Amino acid sequence: MNATISKLDEVKTGNWSGGTSPFKVEYGKIMMWLFLLSDAFTFTGFLVAYGAQRMFMQDTWPDPDVVFQSIPFITDTGAPLVFVGIMTFILIMSSVTMVLAVEAGHRNSKKEVVTWMILTIIGGLTFLGCQALEWTHLNHTGFWFGAIPDSYQGAQAMGATQFSSFFFAITGFHGFHVTVGITVNIIILLMTLSNVFERRGTYLMIEKVGLYWHFVDLVWVFVFTFFYLV
């Protein structure tokens, strides 16, 4: 009994008072991981629903090589998945620059943190710009939220309608996450320039934001696979 009371007193008085968790992970990072876990469930639900609908209508589902064969301002046909491949490369590279920003933060190198954060923000903005171009082109060709090109008829038209609805809903939801990430990255950049983290003596906040950014990039890998490759 005395040993049990002693253990309870130890927990109350010192081992974890809210600053550092029993798992030796900073509290804010645990909260970020929990948030990302819940967000992962949301994306999983969307993609599972998309996959189920596609399996149900696989004979009438649009061919990604046909739908995504354009490069805006260059060609409307004959280049399947080239443009989205460029988009994916840009987003992955922005994840690399975020890793470098976090690493620079561990070394308390403000100048390098600023450089890599700027490049990460530019990568995110470029990705969103590419996505806007792709959406504009799909709208031009007849694909839009729940709409279909005139060339699709009958059961094929129903498959195209389902495809366009899922595509714009899920990629739009992901684009919203990228927008949030860019906004937070800009705030972190301004805080870095204002020496906030210098005064705190730690750049841990950049690592937390980096977790979110890597999550956004990872989700895109699944979106890319489901919509463009399969």
C-alpha angles and dihedrals in degrees: 000000000000090000091053092050090048091053092050091050090050092054092047096048109041129336095083121008095159100280101085124022125231086252091062091245122125113258095238092054091053090052091049091051091051091050092049090048091054091046090050089057089054094052090043090055092051094048094045090052089049092049093049092050091048093051090049092051101028094132092058100034117121117255110246090213088061099040096046102040100112135096108202114245090005111059138346095205143025101046107088115192094348095118095044088047088058090048091051092049091052093051093047091050089052087057089053092052089049090054089052091049091053091047091050089050090056087058091046089238102156095181093054092044090055092048096049094043091053090051090048091052091048090051092051093048091048091052091051090048090052090048090052090052091050092049091048091052093048089051089050091052093049102263111122138136102314092343128110139197117267090244091071115085138178117340090358089059091054091053091048091050092053091046095052093047093052094041097054094039096051099037088044091052089050091047088054089055090050089051091051090048092051091049092051091045090054090051091050090048091053090048089052092050089049090055093241093140092042089059092046090050093227139076093203092127090068090057091054092050088046090059090058093047093050089049091054090051092048092050090053090057089060093043089049091050096047098045107027107028110030 
